[in-house]
Amino acid sequence: MKIGVVVFPGSNCDHDCQHVFKDVLGQYVEMIWHKETLLAGLDAIVLPGGFSYGDYLRTGAIARFSPVMGAVKEFAKKGGMVLGICNGFQILLEAGLLPGAMLRNKSLHFICKDLSVKVENAATAFTGACQSGQVLKIPIAHADGNYYTDPVTLAAMQANAQIVLRYCTPEGKVTPEVNPNGSLDNIAGIINAEGNVLGMMPHPERCAEAVLGNDDGKLIFLSMLESLKGNKKQLKMVGAG
Amino acid sequence: MKAKIHVTLKQGILDPQGKAIEHALGSLGFKNAGNVRVGKYMEVDVNETDKAKADAEVKAMCEKLLANTIVEEYRYELTA
C-alpha cells in the first residue's frame, strides 16, 4: 500500500507515522509537503499530530488552507481513506471534513499521558482489527482536545455510530471522571457519515511496537491496511497541478 | 479603513479561561465580577475606502478564518 503522510510546518508526529507504516508494517510511505497540490496513486492519507502553523489563531485554522488541503478534500470526497491524529483531527474539523470543533481542555492544561479508550464501533475501516468494546491504551498529548458540536449533530453521530472511540476506565466504563479534557460524550475519536475519514486525539503511532512496551495503537493501522486490501480502489490522481 | 475585531466563545459554551479569571477576581475581593469571557482582539488594515465594501470584506474574513462560528462569535467596528 502507498500511504501519504502530510507534513505541515510544525507537524512533529509525521516521522512517527512514517516509521510505523514503513518500518513496522512494511508499507510504502510518501511524505507530502503541504505545498503539494497534486496527489497521485495514494491508498490512504494521514494528517499527523503536531503544532501546524504554531497553533496560531486556533488549532488547525491556518493549516486547513494549506495548498495540499484541496487535494486532501477531493481525495476524501472520492472515498479515499483519511486519518487525522491529534492536530490532524483538529485540521479535519476546521476543514469541515468532520463535524464539530475543538475547545481548550477544561483543565486548561496540556495533558500528555497514557489513557484508556474504548472502541465503540469496531466495524469501521480504522477499527476492523479491534474487538467491539475493546479497551486500548493510547497516549494523548494535547491542550485543545475538548470536542464540541451542537446537540443535533451529536445526536445524529450517536445514532449513526460515528463516535468510534471514547475515553473510559481501564475496565471499559465510560464515566465523566476519566474524561481528560471535557470532551462531549467522552469523545476521543469520530468518523464521518461515509466512513472514510476518522479523527482521533490519542496517538496510536506512539504505541505501535511491542518494543516500546505497548502496541495497542498498531490495531488502528492494521485495520486500515486490512480494509484497503479488501477494497483495493486506489485513487489515481486528485488535485490540480 | 481599520477593522477592530473581537472574537469570543459563544454564550453557553464553557470558557475555562474565563472561569479561571472569574475565580481569581472573586478571590481578590472583586465580588461584583461575574461571567468573564476571554477572547481575541485583532486589528486589520483594510485597503478600501468604501465602508460597505470594507464591511463585507471584514465579515468574510471573520466567517472564513478569524472565527470558528461553530463555537465562536465575532463583532467588529470599522474606523477611517
Contacts between the chains, C-beta under 8 A, distances in Angstrom:
chain1	res1	chain2	res2	distance
A	57	B	40	7.8
A	57	B	65	7.2
A	57	B	66	7.2
A	58	B	68	5.8
A	61	B	65	6.6
A	61	B	68	6.9
A	62	B	65	7.8
A	65	B	65	7.4
A	94	B	68	6.9
A	100	B	70	6.7
A	101	B	68	5.2
A	101	B	70	4.2
A	101	B	71	4.6
A	103	B	9	7.5
A	103	B	13	7.0
A	103	B	14	7.3
A	103	B	16	7.9
A	103	B	71	6.2
A	104	B	16	5.7
A	104	B	17	6.7
A	105	B	16	7.3
A	106	B	14	6.9
A	106	B	16	5.4
A	107	B	16	7.3
A	108	B	16	5.1
A	108	B	17	6.4
A	108	B	20	6.3
A	148	B	13	6.7
A	148	B	70	7.3
A	148	B	71	5.7
A	149	B	70	7.2
A	150	B	70	7.5
A	182	B	14	7.0
A	182	B	16	7.6
